[in-house]
């Protein structure tokens, strides 16, 4: 089944049922004293364990929306809640990853992963074991004592993902984390991301310009209009996760790509 739902959240799989962990009502964000409207009338709910992809043209407010959920930007009006509490700043249950890995060159992979724990307080043996387990989850246990300059771009992003998970947050926000990588590395990391997120059962909001990537990863795709960014529609993805890359060659997948494009065209 494929459908779009303008300005509202659609039904989710029974395994994802439960109260919304992120909810927005009439969410609006302006800049420049109100002269620039970045996000307008955003309404949605995201359930525990869902993977949501957010697509739209450059400058449509995708990153602004992500930063509001992260508590890095204040909303102008409307309501935005995480775990039923109004977002009024950064929240311990939310962690964000950007396009660049921003690793510290003088720290090993393990030391970079441990950074959130160090910032929060004393690092224990349990913290170190968890960091090693996360590097193993990311396929990098053998590179725990390597420095960023000794790693490929894709490996650096996996270290950054392990660092994100080290925070213990159950809501992950990813702002085009693979946008600067080549297509082969990007495809591999999409598979790895799906596997890792599934194992930790995190709720994920993923920003991308790539429609096929958005559909491949997500349970639902939120389609945004050009600025002012509104949610033009929500496209449900009927495939179970995890998914093989070959699914992207199927007729049903390509029909979903067309549906996303049509949703943008109809509402843009």
C-alpha positions in Angstrom: 0.0 0.0 0.0 1.3 3.5 -0.9 -0.4 6.7 0.2 0.3 10.3 1.0 -1.0 12.2 4.0 -0.8 16.0 3.8 0.1 17.7 7.1 -0.6 14.6 9.2 1.0 11.4 10.2 -0.3 8.2 8.7 -0.7 4.8 10.3 2.4 2.9 11.3 3.3 -0.7 11.7 2.0 -2.4 14.8 5.6 -3.0 16.0 6.0 0.8 16.0 2.7 1.5 17.8 2.7 3.7 20.9 2.6 7.4 21.9 4.4 9.8 19.7 8.0 10.5 20.8 8.1 13.6 18.6 5.1 15.7 17.8 4.6 19.1 16.1 1.5 21.2 15.9 1.3 24.3 13.7 5.1 24.6 14.1 6.6 27.8 12.6 10.0 29.3 12.4 10.9 32.7 11.1 14.2 34.7 10.9 15.0 38.3 10.4 12.3 39.6 12.7 9.7 37.6 10.8 10.7 38.6 7.3 12.0 35.2 6.4 9.6 32.2 7.0 11.7 29.0 7.1 9.1 26.5 8.4 5.4 27.1 8.4 2.4 25.1 9.8 4.3 21.8 10.2 2.2 19.1 11.8 3.4 15.5 12.3 3.9 12.7 14.8 6.8 10.3 14.9 6.4 7.0 16.8 9.0 5.0 18.8 11.4 3.2 16.5 10.3 4.9 13.3 12.8 5.9 10.7 11.6 9.1 9.0 13.3 10.6 6.0 12.8 14.3 5.3 13.2 15.4 1.7 12.8 18.7 -0.2 14.7 21.3 -2.2 17.7 23.2 -0.9 16.6 26.0 1.5 13.2 24.5 2.3 13.8 24.3 6.0 14.8 20.7 6.5 17.8 21.4 8.6 15.9 24.2 10.4 13.2 21.7 11.4 15.9 19.2 12.6 17.6 21.9 14.7 14.3 22.8 16.3 13.7 19.1 17.3 17.3 19.1 18.7 16.6 22.1 20.8 19.3 24.1 19.0 16.8 26.6 17.5 13.7 28.1 19.3 10.4 27.8 17.5 8.6 31.1 16.6 5.2 29.7 17.3 3.3 26.4 17.5 4.0 23.3 19.6 6.9 20.9 19.5 7.3 18.1 22.0 9.8 15.3 22.6 8.6 12.5 24.9 5.5 14.7 25.7 7.6 17.6 27.0 7.8 20.9 25.1 11.3 21.4 23.5 13.0 24.3 25.3 16.6 23.5 24.6 18.8 20.4 24.0 17.4 17.2 25.5 19.4 14.2 26.7 17.3 11.8 24.7 18.1 13.6 21.4 21.5 13.4 19.6 22.4 15.0 16.2 24.9 14.1 13.5 26.0 16.4 10.7 27.3 16.0 7.2 30.9 16.3 8.3 32.1 13.8 11.0 33.9 16.6 13.0 36.3 14.1 14.6 39.2 15.4 16.7 42.4 14.6 14.7 44.5 14.1 17.8 42.2 11.5 19.3 41.8 7.8 18.3 38.5 6.4 17.1 37.9 5.1 20.6 38.7 8.4 22.2 36.4 10.3 19.8 33.6 7.9 20.6 34.2 8.5 24.3 34.0 12.2 24.0 30.3 12.6 24.9 30.9 10.6 28.0 34.0 12.7 29.0 32.0 15.9 28.6 29.2 14.5 30.7 31.6 13.4 33.5 34.0 10.7 34.6 34.7 7.8 32.1 34.3 4.4 33.6 35.4 0.9 32.4 31.7 0.3 31.5 31.8 3.4 29.3 34.9 2.1 27.5 33.4 -1.3 27.0 30.3 0.3 25.5 32.4 2.5 23.2 34.3 -0.6 22.0 31.0 -2.5 21.5 29.7 0.5 19.4 32.8 0.5 17.3 32.3 -3.2 16.7 28.7 -2.6 15.8 30.0 -0.1 13.3 32.5 -2.6 11.9 35.5 -0.6 13.3 36.8 -2.6 16.3 40.1 -3.2 14.5 40.4 0.6 14.0 39.7 1.6 17.6 43.2 3.0 18.1 43.5 4.6 14.6 43.4 8.3 14.2 41.0 10.1 11.8 43.7 10.8 9.2 44.2 7.0 9.0 40.6 6.4 8.1 38.6 6.7 4.9 35.7 9.2 4.8 33.1 6.4 5.2 35.0 5.0 8.2 35.1 8.5 9.8 31.4 8.8 9.4 30.9 5.4 11.1 33.1 6.6 14.0 30.8 9.7 14.2 27.8 7.4 14.2 29.3 5.3 17.1 29.9 8.6 19.0 26.3 9.6 18.4 25.1 6.3 19.9 27.5 6.6 22.9 25.3 9.5 24.1 22.6 7.0 24.9 20.0 9.1 23.1 17.0 7.2 21.8 16.2 9.8 19.1 18.8 10.3 16.4 18.8 13.3 14.1 21.0 13.0 11.0 21.5 16.0 8.7 22.7 14.6 5.3 25.5 12.5 7.0 26.5 10.8 3.8 26.1 13.7 1.4 29.8 14.3 0.8 30.6 10.7 0.1 30.9 8.8 -3.2 27.9 6.7 -4.3 29.5 3.3 -3.6 30.5 4.3 0.0 27.1 6.0 0.5 25.2 2.9 -0.5 27.3 0.8 1.8 26.7 3.2 4.7 23.0 3.3 4.1 22.9 -0.5 4.6 25.1 -0.2 7.7 23.0 2.7 9.1 19.8 0.6 8.7 21.3 -2.3 10.4 22.8 -0.3 13.3 19.6 1.8 13.9 17.6 -1.4 13.9 19.8 -3.1 16.5 19.6 -0.1 18.9 15.9 0.5 18.1 16.4 4.2 17.8 13.8 6.7 16.5 15.5 8.4 13.6 14.9 11.6 11.6 17.1 11.6 8.5 17.5 14.6 6.1 18.6 14.0 2.5 18.2 15.4 -1.0 18.3 11.9 -2.5 14.8 10.5 -3.0 15.9 6.9 -3.5 18.0 7.1 -0.4 15.1 8.5 1.6 12.8 5.7 0.5 15.4 2.9 1.0 16.0 3.9 4.6 12.6 5.1 5.8 9.3 3.8 7.2 7.8 7.1 6.0 9.0 10.0 3.9 8.1 13.6 4.8 8.1 15.7 1.7 8.7 19.5 2.1 7.8 22.3 -0.2 10.2 25.2 -1.2 10.4 27.9 1.4 8.4 28.6 3.4 8.8 24.9 4.2 5.6 23.0 4.7 5.0 19.3 4.8 3.4 18.7 1.4 2.7 15.1 2.2 3.8 11.9 3.9 4.6 8.8 1.8 4.5 5.5 3.5 7.1 2.9 2.6 5.6 -0.6 2.8 8.9 -2.6 2.9 10.1 -4.3 6.1 13.5 -3.3 7.4 16.3 -4.2 6.9 16.2 -4.1 3.1 18.7 -5.2 0.4 20.0 -2.5 -2.0 18.5 -4.6 -4.8 15.0 -3.5 -3.7 15.7 -0.2 -5.4 15.5 -1.9 -8.8 12.0 -3.1 -8.3 8.8 -1.6 -9.8 7.2 -0.9 -6.5 10.2 1.0 -5.3 10.3 3.1 -8.4 6.6 3.8 -8.1 7.4 5.2 -4.6 10.1 7.5 -6.1 7.5 8.8 -8.5 5.0 9.2 -5.7 7.4 11.4 -3.7 8.1 13.5 -6.8 4.4 13.8 -7.5 3.7 14.8 -3.9 6.3 17.6 -4.2 4.9 18.7 -7.6 1.3 18.6 -6.5 1.9 20.6 -3.3 5.0 22.7 -4.2 
